[in-house]
Amino acid sequence: MSLVVVAAVPGELGSIAGEIVGVGPLVPAVRAARLVARSRPAGVVLIATAGAYAGGPAVGSVVASSRLG
């Protein structure tokens, strides 16, 4: 099974092999779509850093999503 790992910035990947797609809603989406179309992986792993709203996950929490929307 092949996986593609993507992140916005190098610091999010650390020592993990992956692709940097950039920051923002449009350019990273296009870059990731091109990568997926080219490599046809079984899955995509997004490593990301995000903020949280008051009452949301605590700092240092790991949040996993199974779907968008």
C-alpha positions, 0 to 999 in steps of 0.5 A: 500500500502506498501512502503520500504524506503532505504538510504545509511547511518543512517543520511539520514533517520533521524527519518524516519523508513527505511533500511540502504543499504550502499554506492556504486554501488554494495552492496546497489543494492544487499541489496535493491534487497534482501529487495524488494524480501523478502517484495514485496512492492508496491514501493520503496523510496530512500532517498539519499544525492548527489553532483551536477555539476556546473549549476545543482540544487542549494544546498538544492534543492529536486530532484525527478526522475521518471525513471533511465537511 
